[in-house]
Amino acid sequence: MNRRPLGRKGPLLPACGVGTTRFPSRDLQDEAGWERCARLLAYAVKQGCCCVDNAFSYADGHSGEICARLLRLVPREEFFLSVKSNAQSDPTAESVLRRVESGLEQIGTEYFDFLYMWSILDGEQYRAVMAPGGPYQGALEALRRGWVRHLLFSSHAPPQTTMEILRDKAFEGVLLSYNLLNFRQMDPVLECARAQGQGVLVMNPLGGGMIPQNEDLFSAARLPGDGPAAEAALRFVYAHPQVCCVLAGVSRREDVDQALRALGGPPEGEARAGERIRAAAGAVGQVSGLCTGCGYCLPACPRQLPIPALMQSYNMKLLRQKPELYRRTDPALLERIAVLQKLVQGFQCLPETAANPCIACGRCCKVCTQRLPIPERMAELAGMVQAAGASSQAHRERLDQLLNGRGYRKVAMWPAAGYTAFVFREYLRFFGEPPFQVVFLDSSPAAQGGSLMGRPVLPPSAIEQDPPDCLLITSYRYQEELLQAARPYQALGVPVLCLHRSGDVPWVF
């Protein structure tokens, strides 16, 4: 396995690592399933994919148990292991230290190789990470204590924000999304990392599974000697010299073997890498109807709309979708999730309202290199935003409908996770401090007794001693499970509400 250093002075990382988020759901139900997941990770590590991406919420919250079993199969010194802390769930230095320490105890290891300041979404969140007494100070203390060896961050922020963080040089490297679908917008970020001497690890190298699901569309990215488009896509990512490790999601041995075929062996030369970049550009450009992000439409628009972001998000509608996502299977909903995830997560562009901002003047069409029907697609996007409740106005109206004007004195939100923190931050942004007490519930003993956004985190059983006036389930992925678990509290007379309606997409992806 080829290796590259993490930045200028970091450890040599393998070309391929493995994540802990793609295990089959059937293997996350009991200890026998966790053991199967651990054996899959052990197989990957022994084959050279020795960077294991772990976080407390991965694998339905069982990643720690799986990694503990991995340690019984593979010596600790044979692989790199990460831990992650999100500023929304761990907002203080002390909470970061608790997160790291509980992870060490759960897995049974003396150290983590990497601590990520995890999933930074925007500049505001980054400033919260770096504030006095905040998460970064806790990370530095974990480093001083020897609990972690390297500090990194993972970013879902816009490219410009990610580059600003890199220029601060507070971290040794970044984990970000980079693939055939977004390389044009992300290439400047990788070049910035190179200039700052920081390493780049890559998540979502297959576009969240979109590339292998659209083999026919992306086959043009293959060069002579390549296997399927997925293998070519993995090689394309590693062709960028700044990428030191590609994290592949695995659910079976075949996934590991595919990653090994693509990334194992000696590195490709500079000339071959150049061929890959040209082939990638050609593959994206020749897919009929796709926006290539050239940007010629921007100066033509009299309303200065972010047309490339909107049209590249619409691209997702033209690709085959996964059969299941966030435990949803409705094809129309999956399509909306894919499009709006790209818009919100990829471009940090949440529409203010569902109203179509396009005046259909057609000026953009005259300069579009792909001759796309942009006004028609803009109208369709507005319809998707309306159906999915995916606007700032829709979020405000939903929270107002659920929580305001009802005379509540105490509201419980479940679970006490980063997603819920985001939802509550939205409430504060829209309405200010609530006229009712807010507490958070969580089934995890590690979370109980702590705090989230300055409010206490309690076990769900606390409802029996001191019932709230309302229990709001905020989770998108686990809404049905939590609704079932809340039935005993409904029997006590506690109203149980769900943030999300059936056609909604997540507020955070």
Disulfide bonds with the S-S distance in Angstrom:
none
